[in-house]
Amino acid sequence: MANSTPQYPDPETFENVWAQLVSSSWSDPALKQQLQNDPTAALSQKGVKFPASVKVKAQDGASGVTVVLPLPNQPARIGEARLDASADDDGGSVTLSCSCCCSC
C-alpha cells in the first residue's frame, strides 16, 4: 500500500529557495509575474514541490506577515486512549509533533 501522507518540502530548503526567488524577482519582472501568478510552478522549477492539495499564494508588496496554519483532521492512528497513555507524569501534559511544511 502506498504512503498516503503528503510529502512536504524541507523547511530550510523552502526558505532558501523562496529567498532566492524573491531577491531575483526584484530585478526580473517576468519572474515577479510568475511568482504572483503561479508560485507553485516557480518553486517546483527550483526543486521545491508541495502536494497537489497545498495552495501557495504570493502577495505583492504585502505589509506585515500573514501566517496560515492548517488545522488537519486527527489521524486515524491517534485516539483518546493513545493520548491518555502518552501523558507525562508531571501534570498530564502531552507533546505531539506535526508534519507540515512550516518549521513550527
Secondary structure, 3 states (H helix, E strand, C coil): CCCCCCCCCCHHHHHHHHHHHHHHHCCCHHHHHHHHHCHHHHHHHCCCCCCCCCCCCCCCCCCCCCCCCCCCCCCCCCCHHHHHHCCCCCCCCCCCCCCCCCCC
